[in-house]
Amino acid sequence: MDIRVKFGLKIRELRLKAGLSQEKLAHEADLDRTYIPGIEKGDRNVSLLVIEKLAKAFSVEPKELLDF
């Protein structure tokens, strides 16, 4: 499985566990609301800065987002 798909599945898992909508996660991470669906589908090749923003939004270390 492509790493982008694995990453997207992890983000979706964490988002659902946190009870966040895609729009709310985007707001918390200071990302455009249309960006999260692309991440979750594995369409986006996210940067380290985006990983950091998502980690902060989930209150986890960035490495936890890469623990597939």
C-alpha angles and dihedrals in degrees: 000000000000114000090234090058092047090050091048092051090051092051091049091049092051093044093052092044089053091048093238128147118225089252093051092048090050090052093048091049094043092240131132110272091236092058098070097063089052091052093048092050091050093244095120127074097209124209127230088255091057091048088053092049092049092047090053091049090054093040092235136118114268091243089065089065089059096049100105 
